[in-house]
């Protein structure tokens, strides 16, 4: 741990928010202690660092990360670019980013940073080559880089495992994907606080998709509804439109057309709020098709 880097960052953040050493120290420690911390002469107790981080408006883990990783800003930017490529399904760009960073000491000398690259390497190995065997091996190896005990899984390790479950689903290995999702669910339940609330949303949504494929419509809807409740509880709209759409799709499969239309309309409202033109047009067309099927049934 590089104490001086942590101290320098505390000093930088303190000045950015316009606090003096005395003001930062108030209610935490002495001004002299803050001075020693900023010079790198001492490293604060975890409780002190937590209170400092709260006053400076950052997560306490930020200081531990920056103390372990020089140029953390660069590593975070690479991670952000990979996340964007993942969400936009731009797997070619993902491959280019990973290949350009694989020999960067910031990554291959730090397992946590290397894990980011390995995770995304597994994703593009599957998406570009449909090589499930190689992708699975890469993802398992990426988990092993940081995994030390089966009792506790980190959020990123859980996300990587969830990625593997999605790959099984895409391969039509539905029961195997559900086995992985159940494992993910058990790990999520052991975490007292999720930093990324969308992990649970994504998990429930993917379980629902697999259950629908297996003809377990009622269970699928239950998972969708639980995910919607979670979104509302966490005040987060991520996948909210997709969840309402999936319930509507399930009702369409059971020829409960009125319920299908009702949920499709809810999905449409969400996508309109998000400005997602692609889904808006698709769902509008879908509602018309269901209304036609409903009229023919009558």
N, C-alpha and C positions, 0 to 999 in steps of 0.2 A: 504494500500500500504506500503510495507516494503522498505523504502528509503535506508536503509543500504545495502540491497541485491543488489539493482540497482547500488549503488555506487561501491560496491565490483566488480560487473561484468564489469562496465566501466573500472575500474582500471586493471582488468585481461585482458580485450580485448586490452586496450591501450598498456600494456606491451607485449602482444603477437605480435602486429604489430610493436613494436619497437619505440613507440612514447613517448616523455617526456610529462609532464603535460603542459609545455609551447607550445609544438608543437600541442597538441590536442586543446589547448585553442585558438590558432591563428585563427583570423577571426570569433571567436564565442563568447568568453568571456575572463575573466582574468584567469591567472594561479591560483590565490587564490580561484576563484570560482570553478574551476575544483577540487582543493584540498578539498574544503568543500563538493562538490558533492560526491567525492569518499569516504569520511569519513562518509557520511550519515547525515551530519549536515543540509544540505538543499536539496530540490528536485528541479531540474531545470525546467524552463518554458518549455512547450511543444515544442516551436520553438527551444529552445536551445538543448533539448534532440534530436530533429530531426536532427539538424546539427551535433551533436556528433555522432549519430548513422550512419550518412552518412560517416563521416570521419573514423569510425571504421569498416565500411563495413557490417553493419547489418540493418535489418528492425527495425524501431522505435518501432513497436508493440512488439518486442522481450523484450524490457525493461519493458513495461507495464505488459506483461505476467509474467516475472520473478519476478516482484514486488508483483504480486498477488498470485503467485504459488511457494511455496518452492519446490525444486527438479524438476524444470521445465524440466531439461534434461531427467529425468526418464519418465515424462508424454509424452514428445515428442517422446521418443523411443517406448513407448507403442503405440502411435498413428502411428508411422512408421510401426511397426509390423502388426497392424491392416490393414493399407493401403496395405501392401504387400499381406496379406491374402486375402483381397478383390479383388485385381487385379489378383491374381493367382487362385481365386475362391476356396480357401481352407477354407471352412466354418467350418469344424470341428476344425481347429486350431483357427479360429476366436472365436468360442464358448469357447474354453479353455482359451484364453487370457482374454476375458471379465469376465468369471467366477472367474478367479484368481485375478482380480483387483476390483471387485464390492464392496468389503469391505475395500478397501484401502482408507484411509482418503484423500489422494491426489485427489481422484476422487469424493467420495460421499460428501465431504465438499466444492466442487467447481463445480457449475452447468455447466460451460463451459467444464471442464474436464469430468464430468459425461455424458455430451451430446455425447462425443466420444464413450463411452461404449454403451449407449442406442441406438445410431444410428446403430452400428454394431450388437447389440443384435437383433434389428428388422430385419436386413439382414439375420442372420443365422436362426432366427425363421421361416422365409419364405423358405429359400433355403434348410434347413434340414427337416422341417416338413410340408412345403407347407401350413402353417397356415396364410393365408393372413389377417384374421381378427385381430389376436393377433399382427402380424407384423405391421399392419397399426396403431394400437393403440400405440404400442411402439414407432414408428417413430413420430407420432403426439405428443406424450408426450415428446420426445427428443427435438423437435422443441420448445415446450412450456417452456423448461428449460431456454432458453435465449431470446425468442422472446418477445419484449415489445411493438412494434408498427407495424401495417400493412403497414406503409409508407416505412419502410426500413427493408430489410432482409439481414442478414449476408450471406457470401458465403457458410458457412457450413450449415446454415438453408436451403439455396437454394439447396445444394447438397442432403440433406436429403429428401427434397420434390421431387427432381428428382429421387431419389431411389424409392420412393413410386410410381411414374409414371411408372418406369420400371417394378415394380411388377404387376401393373395393366395390362401392356402389356403382360407379361408372362402368366397371367391368362386369356388372350383373351378379356379383358375388354378394347377394343381399344379406344372407344369414351371417356371413363373415363380417360384413360392414356393421351389422347390428351388434355383433359381439364386441367389436372395437368401440362402438358408440357407448355400449354399456360400461366398458372399462373406463372410457373418458368420463362418463357420468359419475362413476364411483370416485374418480380422482377429483373432479370438480367439487363434489360434496365434502371433501376433506379440507378444502381451502376456506378459511374463515371469511376472507374478503377477496373478491375478484376485482382486480384493477381494470381489466377489460370485460365489461358487462356483456359484450356481444358474443363471448365464447359460449355462454349458456344458451343464448338465442340461436346461434348457429348449430349447436349440438341438437337442440330440440327440433329445429327445422329439418335437419338431416335425418334424424330418427323418423320424423313424420313422413318424409319422402320414401324411405325404405319400407315403412309399414304399409304405405299406400300400394307400393309395387307388390307387396306380399298379400294384398287384399284385406289388410287389417284396418279398415277405414275408420272405425270408431276410435281405435287407439291412436291412429294418426291425427284425427281431429283433436283428441285430448291433448296431445303434445303441442299442437299448433296453438290451442287456447292457452295452455300453460306458458308458452313462449310469448304470446301477446300480453298476458298478465305481467310477465317479467319486463317486457318493453315499457309498459305503462308505469310499473313500479319504479323502474330506473330512468324514466323520462327519456327514452332513447327510441328513435324511429327505425333503427337499423333492422332490415328484413320484415318490418311491420306489414308492408304492402304484399310481400311474397307470402307471408303467413296467411293473410286474409284470402289471397288468391288460392292458396293450396286448400284451404277449407272449402272454398267455392268449387274447386276442381273435384274434391272428394264427393261433395254433394251431387255434382254433375254425374259422376260415375254411378251413383246410386239412384239417379233420375229424380232427385229431389230438387227440381229446377228452381222453385221459388227461393229456397235457402241458398242455392248456388248463386243466383243472381244477386241476392242481398249481400253476400260476402264478396262477390266480384266488384260490386259497386263500392264497398268499403275499401277494397284494394285500389280501385280507381282513384278515390279521393286522396289516398296516401301518395300515389305516384304523381298525381296532379300537384300536390303540395311540394313534392320533391323535384318537379319539372322533368320527370323521366318520360320523354316523348315516345320512346320505343315501346315501353310497357303500356302507356296510355292508349296508343293505337291498337295494340294487340288485345288489351282487355275490352275495349269498346267493341271490337269485332267479336270477341268471345261472348259478350253479353247478348249481342244480337243473335248469335248462333243458338245460345241456350234458350232465349225467348222463342225462337222458331221451333226448337225441339219441344218446348213446353206447350205451344199452341197445337202442334201436331198430336201430342199426347192427349190433349183435351178433345 
